Structure formats: C-alpha cells, structure tokens
C-alpha cells in the first residue's frame, strides 16, 4: 500500500520539533529559522496569489527559493550575510524533508544545491579599553538602575559573553567570592567558566544586596523584576555611550551595540599577548578561524610585528632612491 506524502505543514512542524527535541537548537536559532519561514511563506503567498494556509509542497521550489533570496536583498535591503543565513535555514529544512519524504527528493535536492553568495566579512567593530572606561564612568551608580547597568556593562566586557549568555546567568552560577568566576552556557550546549575581576564582583554584590531575589532567578532584571531583554541591553549601552560622547568629543561617532563589548574583550586579550587558542576557549568559539578575525583587524599589532621583523632583518633603513624613467622607456611607452 502506497504511503501518502506528508504535507507542507507536517514537514514544517516535524522540522521544528526535531530542532528542539533532537538537535537541541538554541532559542536564538529557533527564532531565526522561524522568521526565515515566516518571510518565505509570505513571499510565496504573494507570488501565488493564495493565502499562506493554502500553500502546498509543490510551491516550495528551488527557483522560488532563489527568487525569495533575491527579494531579501533587493526589496528588504538585506546584506549577503543575512541572505546566506536565510538560505542555511531553507537548506536545513530541505535535508529534513528529504529524509521524511524521499518521493520529492529531486525537489529538495535542488534547494540543497542553491549556492551561498560570497560576501566580504567586515572587520569586527569594538571599543578600546579607554573608550569603554569613559562609558562606564558615566553610569550614575546612585540612579534607580545605575548599579545594575554598571554591573551589566562591566560583566559583558570582563567575560566577552554574548548577550544571550549574560541574560540567562543566574545567581547560582555566579561565584562572587574567591575564586571569582561565572559559568556561561554557550552555543551548542557548551558551558565554560570565566574568571571575574574584583570590580565586577563588587558591583554584582551591590546589585544582589540592593534587590535580593531567589538564588535561582536571573541576575540582570528590568524595573518590573522580569529578565532584561536584548533590546534593553542595547538601550543601556547606547544611552551611556551617547552621554559619554557628549562630554568627550574624542569618542568616535559609532552606532554601538552590545556585541562590541565582546569584540573589545577579545581585542584586549589579544593585545595583552594571550594565545589565540586561549581566547577561543575564553569566548566559546567553536573554531580558531572565528578568533583569527581579531588578529586580522588590529593594525597596531600588525605594525609592531612589521617593526620587529624590520629590526631582525638587519636591513639598513636608508631612504630609497627615487626612480626616474629613462628617455628610452618613455619613447617606448609613447609608441604603444
């Protein structure tokens, strides 16, 4: 007896169920995949002039997926890196669909064959230690949320934690006495322990005393006692950077975001001579290639390496003789 093929809805439901229960994907990954399919189905509904609820598997083709990726760039103004992230979600679903519904294997294989777009990776933007210090100095510790904001910013810079990692830290995962440290839950269910500065734990101790909560509760809460959001963290950093820049015009006009503190932590470790493999483990990178971006970015370190190479080479730093073209060469070029 021939088995009926699953419907589009069934394949989407089983895909997200597998993401959560089998693969253990992070909430951030699940939200990103959810947003991809929401945009994709809305695009398909417009192209087919049918409601999203009336879409079928036959509507999900490689050509329409390619049109959708082009739509993201031309109509929504997304960069190639965002396009590639959306494509990764579609490919992941196509792999799942291929296992569940081999009868449409060719259709899914064509989606898997769609190429990612080459894109230039922008160098990471970050705050230098003196720039971050200016921002931190402008946090009013006597304000209603001053201690929390200072503790939050310093915690992010100290640990290089991703915002999602910092926001899920609970008091039970903090050790504010010696040895001062915190356990962070990173991507791919990978935990790591980061040491904390005394200044960081002093602020955390003051935060705990100011608003005592259950040991199992999260550390960074909003004014209503609810966990702080990513947008809330971004607002805190932007607010104090704006204040610091008004009083210190030397600060560059940047569109700051919390991930800059993670980059700043990595660059400070690199400038201090910390080995790349140690920085990789400190930040929770899965590959040394991710950490290597910082080495490519730091011009001061490149200049220092070049100067050391020049001194060791024993070459005389004479002024180079200015080159002048010979008359014969000029006549040859004019004859071409």
PyMOL commands that set and color helices and strands:
alter all, ss='L'
color gray80, all
select helices_A, chain A and resi 8-21+27-48+52-54+57-59+62-74+80-100+102-112+129-137+146-159+163-167+171-173+187-189+198-210+230-247+259-271+276-283+288-297+299-313+327-335
alter helices_A, ss='H'
color red, helices_A
select strands_A, chain A and resi 174-175+181-185+191-195
alter strands_A, ss='S'
color yellow, strands_A
deselect
rebuild
show_as cartoon
